[in-house]
Amino acid sequence: MRCENAVAVITGGASGIGLALAQGAQARGAKVVISDIRADALADAEAQLATTGDVLAVQGDASKLDDMEALAEAAIERFGKVNLLFNNAGVFASGLTWDISAEEYEWVLGVNQRSVIHGIRTFVPRMIAQGDPCHVTTTSSGAGITVNPGFASYSMTKHAVLALSEALYLDLTAQNIPNIGVTVVMPGVIQSKIMFPEKTGPADLQSELGARLDNPTLAALENMMRNGVDSGMPASELADRVYAAIEANDLYVLPNFDDDISRAQAQAIAMGRATATNPYPAMLEGFLTQLSAQE
């Protein structure tokens, strides 16, 4: 898959990783379609991208199938095809498994998981019909192969889209559909705004989202993560690694979750699952020690 003369569609494209992916696509010769639920941020991103290449901005909610269908139709009406789909929309809010409301679970599931389902169901049949080189890339997370306290809704959905991407790869291969590649991205901390769920959360969830930080452990967790994000990998560097993986047709890319500690944690969890051995007591002790330093 090469980007030159391709058309790339990016959900959550108004900022952070999504905007960096859009800029990376343009730099490689692609036309870009960005979608986001936030009208102001989308307009700003469109204006920025319009100075460097062809761009179409489509406001929409990636968790809604009708909006994803409208996105596909708008992209094809403007550019005639779609070659690259980036299922990138995502949100994070810490919480305790038993305290998170049904409504908040529903919101996170919609943005992080159902948006990927809708993206695959909407765009893959069109890509199959096109017959030209195409690629589906989904942003999971290092939290898609690990779990930490407070990550209930986030890790659950990121595990799900990792499995969904693997299933898409297997189905395309088993059905002998050679023109569509699949990549799933599992980054660690990236310079983005994902740590501020209030900016995209529904109005009726704002009180609950704010209250999460009344819990000292969750407040320390998010403080630690914000510090990590502020000094994390630049989104532009992540985008470069993603495009390298797409061109190489790699299924997995771990842009900055490959340090010794992250790898050991992921391997311990995977081995624990495979051998029915609980890996968490020792890991939890170290994690809580880190958190206590944030309080």
C-alpha positions in Angstrom: 0.0 0.0 0.0 1.4 3.4 -1.1 -0.1 6.7 -0.2 0.6 8.6 -3.4 -2.8 9.4 -5.1 -4.7 7.5 -2.4 -7.6 8.8 -0.4 -7.4 8.5 3.4 -10.3 8.8 5.8 -9.5 9.5 9.5 -12.0 9.4 12.4 -11.0 11.6 15.4 -9.0 13.6 12.8 -9.3 17.1 14.3 -6.4 16.8 16.8 -3.7 14.6 18.3 -3.0 11.3 16.6 -5.7 11.8 14.1 -4.4 15.2 12.9 -0.9 13.8 12.7 -2.1 10.9 10.6 -3.9 13.3 8.3 -0.7 15.4 7.9 1.3 12.3 7.3 -1.1 11.2 4.6 -0.8 14.5 2.8 3.0 14.5 3.1 3.0 11.2 1.3 0.7 12.4 -1.5 -2.7 11.4 -0.4 -6.0 13.3 -0.3 -7.5 13.4 3.1 -11.0 13.2 4.7 -11.1 14.0 8.4 -14.1 13.5 10.7 -14.7 14.6 14.3 -17.6 15.2 16.6 -16.3 18.7 17.5 -17.2 21.3 15.0 -14.7 24.0 16.1 -11.7 21.7 16.3 -12.7 20.2 12.9 -12.9 23.6 11.3 -9.4 24.5 12.7 -7.9 21.2 11.4 -9.5 21.7 8.0 -8.1 25.2 7.7 -4.6 23.9 8.7 -4.7 20.9 6.3 -6.1 23.0 3.4 -2.8 24.9 3.3 -0.8 21.7 2.4 -3.2 19.6 0.3 -6.7 18.4 -0.6 -8.9 17.9 2.5 -12.6 17.3 3.2 -13.9 17.8 6.7 -17.1 15.9 7.7 -18.6 16.5 11.2 -20.0 13.3 12.6 -20.1 10.9 15.5 -18.1 7.8 14.7 -20.1 5.7 17.2 -23.2 6.1 15.0 -23.5 3.9 11.9 -25.5 6.5 10.0 -22.8 9.1 10.5 -20.1 6.6 9.2 -22.2 5.8 6.2 -22.5 9.6 5.5 -18.8 9.9 5.9 -18.1 7.2 3.3 -20.6 8.7 0.9 -19.1 12.2 1.3 -15.6 10.9 0.8 -16.5 9.0 -2.4 -18.6 11.9 -3.8 -15.6 14.2 -3.3 -12.7 12.0 -4.3 -14.2 8.9 -6.0 -12.8 6.3 -3.7 -11.3 5.4 -0.3 -8.0 3.6 0.0 -7.0 4.2 3.6 -9.3 4.0 6.6 -8.0 5.0 10.0 -10.3 4.0 12.8 -8.8 6.4 15.2 -11.6 8.0 17.3 -11.1 7.3 21.0 -11.8 8.5 24.5 -10.4 7.7 28.0 -11.9 8.2 31.4 -10.6 6.4 34.4 -13.2 4.7 36.7 -13.9 1.8 39.0 -15.6 -1.2 37.4 -18.6 -1.0 39.7 -18.9 2.8 39.8 -18.9 3.6 36.1 -22.5 4.3 35.1 -24.2 2.3 32.3 -24.3 5.6 30.4 -20.6 6.2 30.6 -19.8 2.6 29.7 -22.1 3.0 26.7 -20.3 6.2 25.6 -16.8 4.7 25.8 -18.0 1.5 24.1 -19.6 3.6 21.3 -16.5 5.7 20.6 -13.8 3.2 21.1 -15.4 -0.1 19.9 -18.5 0.4 17.9 -16.9 3.1 15.8 -14.4 0.4 14.6 -17.2 -2.0 13.9 -19.0 0.7 11.9 -15.8 1.6 10.0 -15.2 -1.9 8.9 -18.8 -2.6 7.9 -19.0 0.7 6.1 -15.7 0.9 4.2 -14.4 -2.7 3.7 -17.2 -3.7 1.3 -16.5 -0.6 -0.7 -12.7 -1.4 -0.7 -13.4 -4.9 -1.9 -15.5 -3.6 -4.7 -12.8 -1.1 -5.7 -10.2 -3.8 -6.1 -7.3 -1.5 -5.8 -4.7 -1.4 -2.9 -6.4 -0.5 0.4 -5.6 -0.6 4.1 -7.5 -0.5 7.3 -5.6 0.8 10.4 -7.1 0.9 13.8 -5.7 2.7 16.9 -5.8 0.3 19.8 -3.4 0.9 22.7 -0.8 -0.6 24.9 -3.9 -1.0 27.1 -5.2 -3.4 24.5 -2.7 -6.0 25.7 -2.4 -5.0 29.4 -4.8 -3.9 32.2 -4.2 -1.4 35.0 -6.4 -0.3 37.9 -8.9 2.4 36.8 -8.7 1.3 33.1 -12.0 -0.7 33.1 -13.8 0.8 30.1 -10.6 1.8 28.2 -8.8 -1.5 28.4 -12.0 -3.5 27.7 -12.6 -1.6 24.4 -9.0 -1.5 23.3 -8.7 -5.3 23.8 -11.8 -5.7 21.7 -10.6 -3.6 18.8 -7.3 -5.5 18.8 -9.2 -8.8 18.5 -11.5 -7.3 15.8 -8.5 -6.2 13.8 -6.9 -9.6 14.0 -10.3 -11.1 13.0 -10.5 -8.8 10.0 -7.0 -9.8 8.9 -7.8 -13.5 9.2 -11.2 -13.1 7.4 -9.7 -11.2 4.5 -6.9 -13.7 4.1 -9.2 -16.7 4.4 -11.6 -15.2 1.8 -8.6 -14.6 -0.6 -9.1 -10.8 -0.7 -5.6 -9.6 -1.3 -6.1 -5.9 -1.9 -6.8 -4.9 1.7 -4.1 -4.8 4.4 -4.7 -4.5 8.1 -2.6 -2.8 10.8 -3.4 -2.3 14.5 -1.5 0.3 16.4 -0.8 -0.2 20.1 0.9 3.0 21.3 2.0 3.9 24.8 1.9 7.5 25.9 1.6 9.9 22.9 1.4 13.7 23.0 -2.4 14.2 22.6 -5.5 15.4 24.4 -7.1 12.0 25.2 -6.6 12.6 28.9 -9.4 15.3 28.9 -12.7 13.3 28.4 -14.7 16.4 29.2 -14.0 17.9 25.8 -15.9 15.2 24.0 -18.1 13.7 26.7 -21.9 14.1 26.4 -23.4 16.9 28.4 -25.3 14.5 30.7 -22.0 12.8 31.6 -20.0 15.9 32.6 -20.9 15.6 36.3 -19.8 12.0 36.5 -16.7 12.6 34.5 -15.7 15.4 36.8 -16.4 13.3 39.9 -14.0 10.5 38.9 -11.1 12.6 40.2 -12.6 12.7 43.7 -11.1 9.2 44.1 -7.4 9.7 45.2 -6.2 6.7 43.3 -7.8 7.7 40.1 -6.6 11.3 40.5 -3.1 10.0 41.0 -3.4 7.7 38.0 -4.5 10.4 35.7 -1.9 12.8 37.0 0.8 10.3 36.3 -0.6 9.7 32.8 -0.9 13.4 32.0 2.7 13.8 33.0 3.6 10.9 30.7 1.6 12.3 27.8 3.1 15.7 28.1 6.6 14.2 27.6 5.5 11.3 25.4 6.2 10.5 21.8 5.2 13.3 19.4 2.1 12.4 17.4 4.1 13.1 14.2 6.6 10.4 15.1 3.9 7.9 15.8 2.3 8.7 12.4 5.7 8.1 10.7 5.9 4.6 12.3 2.3 3.9 11.4 2.9 4.7 7.7 6.0 2.6 7.7 4.0 -0.3 9.0 1.3 0.2 6.4 3.8 0.2 3.6 5.4 -3.0 5.0 1.9 -4.5 5.4 2.7 -5.2 9.1 -0.3 -6.3 11.2 1.1 -4.9 14.5 2.9 -1.7 15.3 4.0 -0.8 18.9 5.3 2.7 18.4 6.5 3.3 22.0 5.3 0.3 24.1 8.4 -1.7 23.5 10.6 -0.7 26.4 11.6 -3.5 28.8 9.0 -2.7 31.5 6.1 -2.5 29.1 7.2 -5.7 27.3 7.6 -7.6 30.5 4.2 -6.5 31.7 2.5 -7.5 28.5 4.3 -10.8 28.4 3.5 -11.6 32.0 -0.2 -11.0 31.4 -0.2 -13.0 28.1 1.6 -15.9 29.8 -0.7 -15.7 32.8 -3.8 -16.0 30.6 -2.2 -18.9 28.6 -1.3 -20.8 31.8 -4.1 -19.8 34.1 -1.7 -18.1 36.4 -2.6 -14.8 38.0 0.2 -12.3 37.1 -1.3 -9.3 38.8 -0.3 -9.3 42.5 3.4 -8.4 41.9 2.5 -6.0 39.1 -0.1 -4.3 41.2 2.3 -3.7 44.0 4.7 -1.9 41.7 1.9 0.1 40.1 0.5 1.3 43.4 4.0 2.3 44.5 4.2 4.5 41.4 0.8 6.0 42.1 1.6 6.8 45.7 4.4 9.0 44.5 1.9 11.1 42.5 -0.4 11.8 45.5 
